[in-house]
Amino acid sequence: MFDVKILGARLVDGTGAPERLADVGVHGGRITAIADPGALDGDAVSTIDGVGQVLAPGFVDPHTHYDAQLHWDPFATPSNVHGVTTVIGGNCGFSLAPIKPEAADYTRKMMAKVEGMPLAALEHGITWDWHTFGEFLDRFEGKIAVNAGFLVGHCAIRRYVMGEASVGEEATPEQIDRMVALLKSSIESGGLGFSTTLSHTHSDGDGAKVPSRWASNDEVLALSGAVKDHEGTTLEAIVSGCLDMFSDEEIELLAQMSAAGQRPLNWNVLTVDSRVPQRIPRQLEAGDRAKELGGKVIALTMPSIVPMNMSFGTYCALFMIPGWGEVMGLDRPQRIEKLQDPQVRAELNAKADSPDAGVFRRLSAWGAYVIGDTFSPDNDGLKMRKVSDIAKERDQTNFDCLLDIVIADELRTILWPIASDGDDKSWQMRADLWDDPRAMLGGSDAGAHLDRMCGAPYTTRFLGDVLRGRKLVSLERAVQLITEAPAQLFGLRDRGTIAVGLHADLVMFDPETIASEPATLVEDLPGDTARLTAGSIGMTRVWVNGVETVRDGIATGATPGTVVRSGRDTYTVTTV
């Protein structure tokens, strides 16, 4: 007797093996039979016609920030409708546990600033009444529709041990020992490992460096080394060079972290742009150095270009352009006044287009911005128009035109920069990178930057491009890159491929239509706050642990997901 029988599907099992037609049987949350079409005997509670459909393992998203959203959205939308059945959270040094009551307000404001989670949603959508990491994980057992594992964040550990001194002070040896002990106890209760950030882009709600950025290398390495004492753990880190190119010191630190922990370390995200061909080899040097030390460093890279909107009124990448902080950090009325000053405009424009702007220099292509939502009658009719076209009509420079538009909207205008890295050469560079063992697909940031970007649909966008677009890799390889590869990096037990005895995390999709809908802004978060989200196209069904969670792109309401706990649900991945 089967709970589910799927008949005649195009089975792509996640290993990279050629697809084949097959019947698949599921019982008790596991795959219990795989047979040639018509050869699967036995009754079933539910029989699914899979003819013409692709049946693949559930997708694994290695870099999300669903730590908060899962409290009010157990389905992890929109990742769920794009075939993601397992998510990894607690990335970038940010987890919501362990935590003391007095740190809750600080944590909310920090997460609102660094990860773009609306403060009102964090205040109204979460109870904030746990303390230990284990208590945090227990909140999700039996209540979520995806499998979810969480790293233990450096900022939370440091704040728990050092309190307010975690911002502004270096830890003493005794405090480092206490942090290591706290990390170990958090891992013993199920934490998947350790994550940290040392990136200059990460500031707390007060504008100060987040706690982990005050750590010495000795502290970072002591915490990294703690994971080797526990089965099935891993490491993740963000440094300033992740945005553009690593310094020698950053490469050495990442490599030493992996070697100290004797576990793989992944970092987010390696961007590909043919105009900066030296970036890929430079960033991958971290993997080479780690290998020399007996470690393993893996770069995450996205298989699609993630649209990202911006605004002069709300914190985004524009605020991080070197030299812009003094103006963009002002209150809105003062900011508007400054942006109206011709001299200030000239200075900002020059700084944005300077080599000193680094990776942010690409933001200075003002004419390529497309105007999104507008709010002033003065801007009626501008939506979906390029700034360069409007500037030409107005006989203005692109930057002056853009600033006049956003000032008319009191800085509320939604702006959509057009990616400069969509050329054929960049795409071929991506395809070459996907076959490099020092890189892996991922980096959606799903659950973060909610009103600015929507990276969750990268899986369906990737598959649609593989099947009907650029066709840079085979379908079998594409599926492997978003299933088996991330599952193996994290040592997920019995997940990532389709075989008898494994967990029945499965997706079934129409290869003729699989894709993502465009991202749209909806106000469905706690506290009446908004986020960008996108539905899927052609995602016929999704099963998590053998239970159907999505049908025809809509969540069924079932919550069969499990909390992925280190050791119990993961095995140790060696670095050699």
Protein Blocks (a to p, Z undefined) as FASTA:
>chain_A
ZZbdcehiacdehnopacdddddddeehiafbdcdehiagcddfbdcdfehiacdddddd
fbdckkmmmmmmmnopaklmnopabdcehihhiafbdcdfklmmmmmmmmmmmnopafkl
mmmmpgolafbfmlmmmmmgopacbdcdddddfklmmmmmnmmmlnopacdfklmmmmmm
mmmmmmmnopabdcddfbfklccfkopacfklmpcfklmmmmmmmmmmpghiacddddfk
lmmpccfklmmmmmmmmmmnopacddddddddfklmmlmmmmmmmmmmmmmnopacdddd
dfbdcdddddfkbgcfklmgghklmmmmpcfklmmmmmmpmklmmmmmmmmmpmklmmml
mmmmmmlpccdddfbfklgokgopafklmmmmnopafklmmmmmmmmnnopaccddddfk
lcfklmmmmmmmmmpmkbccehelgoiakllbcfklmmmmmmmmmmmmnomacfklmmmm
mmmmmmmmnopghihiacehiacddddddfklgccdddddddfbghiiacdddddehiab
aceehiafbgghiaehiafbccddehjlpccddfZZ
